[in-house]
Amino acid sequence: MGFKCGIVGLPNVGKSTLFNALTQTAAAQAANYPFCTIEPNVGDVAVPDARLDSLAGIAASAQIIPTRLTFVDIAGLVRGASKGEGLGNQFLANIRECDAIAHVVRCFEDGDVTHVEGRIDPLADIETVETELMLADLESLEKRVVALEKKARGADKEAKEQLDLIQRALVLLREGQPARLVELKPEEERSFRLLGLLSAKPVLYVCNVEEASAHDGNTQSAKVFERAAAEGAKAVVVSAKIESEIAVLPADEQRDYLEAIELDEPGLNRVIRAGYELLGLVTYFTVGPKEARAWTITRGTRAPQAAGVIHTDFEKGFIRAETIAYDDYVGLKGEAGARDAGKLRLEGKDYVVADGDVLHFRFAN
């Protein structure tokens, strides 16, 4: 469905190293100087989900196709980016095209890797980047107000509604708070998204730590976790250096490497899953002898729209969705067992698809 998560942060925090590991490529340069990434690099990554393997095993599926997220590596922001410093306007435009932000924060000491601000202070780094996003939003909204006010004085209902949203956002931005803190009614969410505000995007803080802290983090990452909890964001700990080493190893050697450093899984799995959760996404499955496949939808999606993710004809001609909960499918050893036990349900157009549902759509040609 084209969900994009933009990787941002100050220069030299490990963004490109992380991106290279995510996509298991060397597409993004990882050099020790600012602006080594001039154009955004884009990579699709599989969302790790052990459920898919279980379903495929039961159905003896010939192929396994996971759901995917897109990560965009965006060049390092610097103080003054909102005014065009360091190619800032270009970078901010790239962020605007993303659905969420993965904010990489440097939580490690290394004298060989320079810091653009000359010190290691993850909370100050977060403030620098967020301030630039808020300043860009402030400038963008203030430019729109005059024209909207003229329309709102007339009978333009849409202009009045848009102006109200903008004014509520401006109150927060002028107080130094991001636009994502604006309280919205469900019917206002789409219009608010269309404002394209950078500081309204959901944020995942990725704490890049030294190798020794890859499991539990360190005192610097703990501060970031506290901030994330306070603002309703998410945070994860990774060592970009470890991840870049793991990424180039064959699967069996990856497992040995992880065991040797006492990690259960690559930190990137946590990043991908957290990004998936941050965007409010859930997974449903289609399972058969040809393939077991995971599909991405937003939480709250109804059955016809979920079918439309596979093909628009499925949504247009939707009749019913044969539905089996994941636990029932696994516990009863597949579709036949679930059907015999009365656990296969026929759901209609109003059914909200649950995370883990195994679905087969009936539709009219």
C-alpha positions as CSV (number, residue, x, y, z in Angstrom):
1,M,0.0,0.0,0.0
2,G,3.0,2.3,-0.3
3,F,3.6,3.2,3.4
4,K,6.7,5.3,3.7
5,C,8.8,5.9,6.8
6,G,11.5,8.6,6.4
7,I,14.8,8.1,8.2
8,V,15.9,11.5,9.5
9,G,18.4,12.9,12.0
10,L,21.5,15.2,12.2
11,P,24.5,14.3,10.1
12,N,26.8,11.5,11.3
13,V,24.2,9.8,13.6
14,G,24.2,6.5,11.6
15,K,21.2,7.1,9.3
16,S,22.8,5.8,6.1
17,T,24.5,2.9,8.0
18,L,21.1,1.9,9.3
19,F,19.4,2.3,5.9
20,N,22.0,0.1,4.3
21,A,21.4,-2.6,6.9
22,L,17.7,-2.2,6.5
23,T,17.8,-2.8,2.7
24,Q,20.9,-5.0,2.8
25,T,22.4,-2.9,0.1
26,A,25.2,-0.2,-0.1
27,A,22.9,2.1,-2.0
28,A,23.3,5.0,0.5
29,Q,26.8,6.3,1.2
30,A,27.9,6.1,4.8
31,A,30.7,8.6,4.9
32,N,31.9,10.6,7.9
33,Y,30.8,14.0,6.6
34,P,27.5,16.0,6.4
35,F,25.3,15.6,3.3
36,C,26.9,12.4,2.0
37,T,23.3,11.5,1.0
38,I,22.1,14.2,-1.4
39,E,19.1,12.4,-2.9
40,P,16.8,10.3,-0.8
41,N,17.4,6.5,-1.1
42,V,14.4,4.3,-1.1
43,G,14.2,0.7,0.0
44,D,11.4,-1.8,0.5
45,V,11.9,-4.1,3.5
46,A,9.9,-7.2,4.6
47,V,8.0,-6.9,7.9
48,P,9.2,-9.9,10.0
49,D,6.2,-12.0,11.1
50,A,6.6,-15.5,12.4
51,R,2.9,-16.2,11.9
52,L,3.4,-16.3,8.1
53,D,5.9,-19.1,8.4
54,S,3.5,-21.1,10.6
55,L,0.6,-20.7,8.2
56,A,2.8,-21.6,5.2
57,G,3.9,-24.8,7.0
58,I,0.4,-25.9,7.7
59,A,-0.8,-25.2,4.1
60,A,2.4,-26.5,2.5
61,S,2.6,-23.3,0.6
62,A,5.1,-23.3,-2.3
63,Q,5.9,-19.6,-1.7
64,I,6.0,-17.2,1.2
65,I,5.4,-13.5,0.5
66,P,5.7,-11.1,3.5
67,T,4.2,-7.6,3.7
68,R,6.5,-4.7,3.2
69,L,7.3,-1.2,4.4
70,T,9.2,1.5,2.5
71,F,12.1,3.3,4.2
72,V,13.5,6.5,2.8
73,D,17.0,7.6,3.8
74,I,16.9,11.5,3.9
75,A,20.0,13.6,4.1
76,G,21.0,15.0,7.5
77,L,19.1,18.0,8.8
78,V,21.0,20.9,10.4
79,R,20.1,23.9,12.4
80,G,18.6,26.4,9.9
81,A,17.2,23.7,7.6
82,S,13.8,25.4,7.7
83,K,15.4,28.5,6.1
84,G,17.2,26.5,3.5
85,E,20.5,25.8,5.3
86,G,22.3,22.7,4.2
87,L,19.9,22.0,1.3
88,G,17.2,22.1,4.0
89,N,14.3,22.9,1.7
90,Q,14.9,19.8,-0.4
91,F,15.2,17.6,2.6
92,L,12.1,18.9,4.2
93,A,10.1,18.3,1.0
94,N,11.3,14.6,1.1
95,I,10.1,14.3,4.7
96,R,6.7,15.7,3.6
97,E,6.2,12.8,1.3
98,C,6.6,10.2,4.1
99,D,3.8,8.8,6.3
100,A,6.0,8.7,9.5
101,I,9.5,9.6,10.7
102,A,12.1,7.3,12.0
103,H,14.4,9.8,13.9
104,V,17.8,8.3,14.4
105,V,19.5,9.7,17.5
106,R,23.2,9.3,18.3
107,C,23.6,7.7,21.7
108,F,27.2,6.6,21.4
109,E,30.6,8.2,22.0
110,D,33.3,7.9,19.3
111,G,36.1,10.4,18.8
112,D,36.6,9.2,15.2
113,V,33.1,10.2,14.2
114,T,32.5,13.9,14.4
115,H,29.2,15.4,15.6
116,V,27.9,18.4,13.7
117,E,27.1,20.2,17.0
118,G,30.4,19.2,18.7
119,R,28.8,17.2,21.6
120,I,26.8,14.0,22.3
121,D,23.4,15.1,23.6
122,P,20.5,13.1,22.1
123,L,17.7,15.2,23.6
124,A,19.3,18.4,22.2
125,D,19.6,16.7,18.8
126,I,15.9,15.8,18.9
127,E,15.1,19.4,19.8
128,T,17.2,20.7,16.9
129,V,15.5,18.5,14.3
130,E,12.0,19.0,15.7
131,T,12.5,22.8,15.9
132,E,13.3,22.9,12.2
133,L,10.2,20.8,11.4
134,M,8.0,23.1,13.5
135,L,9.5,26.3,12.0
136,A,8.9,24.9,8.5
137,D,5.2,24.2,9.5
138,L,4.8,27.6,11.1
139,E,6.0,29.4,7.9
140,S,3.8,27.2,5.7
141,L,0.6,27.7,7.7
142,E,1.1,31.5,8.2
143,K,1.3,31.9,4.4
144,R,-2.1,30.2,4.0
145,V,-4.0,32.1,6.7
146,V,-4.6,35.4,4.8
147,A,-6.2,33.7,1.8
148,L,-8.3,31.4,3.9
149,E,-9.6,34.2,6.0
150,K,-10.9,35.9,2.9
151,K,-12.7,32.8,1.8
152,A,-14.0,32.1,5.3
153,R,-15.6,35.5,5.5
154,G,-17.8,34.4,2.6
155,A,-19.9,31.2,2.4
156,D,-16.9,28.8,1.9
157,K,-17.5,26.1,4.5
158,E,-14.4,24.1,3.6
159,A,-12.2,27.2,4.0
160,K,-13.7,27.8,7.5
161,E,-13.0,24.2,8.5
162,Q,-9.5,24.3,7.2
163,L,-8.8,27.7,8.8
164,D,-10.0,26.3,12.2
165,L,-7.5,23.4,11.9
166,I,-4.7,25.7,10.9
167,Q,-5.3,28.1,13.8
168,R,-5.4,25.2,16.3
169,A,-2.1,24.0,14.9
170,L,-0.6,27.5,15.0
171,V,-1.4,27.9,18.7
172,L,0.8,24.8,19.5
173,L,3.6,25.6,17.0
174,R,3.9,29.1,18.4
175,E,4.3,27.6,21.9
176,G,7.1,25.3,20.6
177,Q,5.0,22.2,20.4
178,P,4.6,19.9,17.4
179,A,1.4,19.8,15.3
180,R,0.9,16.1,16.1
181,L,-0.4,17.2,19.5
182,V,-3.5,18.9,18.0
183,E,-6.6,17.2,19.3
184,L,-8.8,16.0,16.4
185,K,-12.2,14.6,15.9
186,P,-12.3,11.4,13.7
187,E,-13.9,13.4,10.9
188,E,-11.1,16.0,10.9
189,E,-8.2,13.6,10.6
190,R,-8.2,13.4,6.8
191,S,-8.4,17.2,6.3
192,F,-5.6,17.6,8.9
193,R,-3.4,15.1,7.0
194,L,-3.9,17.1,3.8
195,L,-2.2,20.1,5.5
196,G,1.1,18.2,5.0
197,L,2.6,19.3,8.3
198,L,6.0,17.8,9.1
199,S,5.7,18.0,12.8
200,A,2.3,16.2,12.7
201,K,3.9,13.0,11.5
202,P,4.2,10.1,14.0
203,V,7.7,9.6,15.3
204,L,9.8,6.6,16.1
205,Y,13.1,7.4,17.9
206,V,15.9,5.0,16.9
207,C,18.6,5.1,19.5
208,N,21.9,4.2,17.8
209,V,24.1,2.9,20.6
210,E,27.6,1.3,20.8
211,E,27.9,-2.5,20.3
212,A,28.0,-3.3,24.1
213,S,24.7,-1.5,24.6
214,A,22.8,-3.2,21.8
215,H,20.6,-5.3,24.1
216,D,19.5,-3.0,26.8
217,G,20.6,0.5,25.7
218,N,22.6,3.0,27.8
219,T,22.0,6.1,29.9
220,Q,21.7,8.2,26.7
221,S,19.1,6.0,25.1
222,A,17.2,5.8,28.4
223,K,16.6,9.6,28.2
224,V,15.2,9.2,24.7
225,F,12.8,6.5,25.9
226,E,11.6,8.8,28.7
227,R,10.9,11.5,26.2
228,A,9.1,9.1,23.8
229,A,6.9,7.8,26.6
230,A,6.0,11.4,27.6
231,E,4.9,12.4,24.2
232,G,3.2,9.1,23.1
233,A,5.9,8.3,20.6
234,K,7.9,5.0,20.2
235,A,11.6,4.3,20.7
236,V,13.9,1.3,19.9
237,V,17.6,0.6,20.6
238,V,19.9,-0.6,17.8
239,S,23.6,-0.6,17.1
240,A,23.8,0.4,13.5
241,K,27.4,-1.0,13.4
242,I,26.2,-4.4,14.4
243,E,23.3,-4.3,12.1
244,S,25.5,-3.4,9.1
245,E,27.7,-6.5,10.0
246,I,24.7,-8.8,10.3
247,A,23.1,-7.6,7.0
248,V,25.9,-9.0,4.8
249,L,25.9,-12.4,6.4
250,P,24.0,-15.5,5.1
251,A,20.9,-16.4,7.2
252,D,22.6,-19.3,9.1
253,E,25.6,-17.2,9.9
254,Q,23.4,-14.4,11.1
255,R,21.9,-16.7,13.7
256,D,25.3,-17.7,14.9
257,Y,26.5,-14.1,15.1
258,L,23.4,-13.1,17.1
259,E,23.9,-16.0,19.6
260,A,27.5,-15.0,20.0
261,I,26.6,-11.5,21.1
262,E,23.6,-12.6,23.1
263,L,20.9,-11.0,20.9
264,D,17.5,-12.7,20.2
265,E,17.0,-11.0,16.8
266,P,18.5,-8.2,14.7
267,G,17.6,-4.8,16.1
268,L,16.3,-3.9,12.7
269,N,13.4,-6.3,13.2
270,R,12.4,-4.1,16.1
271,V,12.7,-1.0,14.0
272,I,10.5,-2.4,11.2
273,R,7.8,-3.7,13.6
274,A,7.8,-0.5,15.5
275,G,7.4,1.5,12.3
276,Y,4.6,-0.8,11.3
277,E,2.8,-0.3,14.7
278,L,3.5,3.5,14.6
279,L,1.6,3.8,11.3
280,G,-1.4,2.0,12.8
281,L,-1.1,-1.0,10.4
282,V,-2.3,-4.5,10.8
283,T,-1.7,-7.7,8.8
284,Y,-4.2,-10.2,7.3
285,F,-3.2,-13.4,5.4
286,T,-4.2,-15.3,2.4
287,V,-3.1,-18.9,2.5
288,G,-3.1,-21.8,0.0
289,P,-0.9,-24.4,-1.7
290,K,0.6,-21.8,-4.1
291,E,1.5,-19.1,-1.6
292,A,1.1,-17.8,1.9
293,R,1.0,-14.0,1.8
294,A,0.7,-11.2,4.2
295,W,-1.2,-8.0,3.4
296,T,-0.9,-4.6,5.0
297,I,-4.0,-2.5,5.9
298,T,-4.7,0.3,8.3
299,R,-6.3,-0.6,11.6
300,G,-10.1,-0.4,11.3
301,T,-10.3,-1.3,7.6
302,R,-13.5,-3.1,6.6
303,A,-13.5,-6.3,4.5
304,P,-14.3,-4.8,1.1
305,Q,-11.4,-2.3,1.3
306,A,-9.1,-5.0,2.6
307,A,-10.0,-7.1,-0.5
308,G,-9.2,-4.0,-2.6
309,V,-5.6,-4.2,-1.5
310,I,-5.3,-7.4,-3.5
311,H,-7.2,-6.1,-6.5
312,T,-9.7,-3.3,-7.1
313,D,-12.1,-5.9,-8.7
314,F,-12.2,-7.7,-5.3
315,E,-13.5,-4.6,-3.6
316,K,-16.0,-3.7,-6.4
317,G,-17.5,-7.2,-6.6
318,F,-17.2,-8.0,-2.9
319,I,-19.8,-10.5,-1.6
320,R,-18.3,-12.2,1.5
321,A,-15.1,-12.9,3.3
322,E,-14.4,-16.4,4.5
323,T,-12.6,-15.6,7.8
324,I,-10.6,-17.7,10.2
325,A,-8.8,-16.2,13.2
326,Y,-5.0,-17.0,13.1
327,D,-5.1,-18.9,16.4
328,D,-8.0,-21.1,15.1
329,Y,-6.2,-21.8,11.8
330,V,-3.1,-22.9,13.6
331,G,-4.8,-24.7,16.5
332,L,-7.1,-26.6,14.1
333,K,-4.3,-27.4,11.6
334,G,-5.7,-25.4,8.7
335,E,-8.9,-24.4,6.8
336,A,-10.5,-27.9,6.8
337,G,-10.1,-28.3,10.6
338,A,-11.4,-24.8,11.2
339,R,-14.4,-25.4,9.0
340,D,-15.2,-28.7,10.7
341,A,-15.0,-27.0,14.1
342,G,-17.3,-24.2,13.0
343,K,-14.5,-21.6,13.2
344,L,-14.8,-20.5,9.6
345,R,-17.1,-17.4,9.5
346,L,-18.7,-15.6,6.6
347,E,-18.3,-11.9,7.1
348,G,-20.0,-9.1,5.2
349,K,-19.3,-5.6,4.1
350,D,-19.3,-4.1,7.6
351,Y,-16.8,-6.5,9.1
352,V,-13.6,-4.8,10.4
353,V,-10.7,-7.0,9.6
354,A,-8.7,-8.1,12.7
355,D,-4.9,-8.5,12.8
356,G,-4.0,-12.0,11.9
357,D,-7.2,-12.9,10.1
358,V,-6.8,-15.6,7.4
359,L,-9.2,-14.5,4.6
360,H,-10.6,-15.8,1.4
361,F,-12.7,-13.3,-0.5
362,R,-15.8,-14.2,-2.5
363,F,-16.6,-11.6,-5.2
364,A,-18.7,-11.2,-8.3
365,N,-16.9,-10.9,-11.6
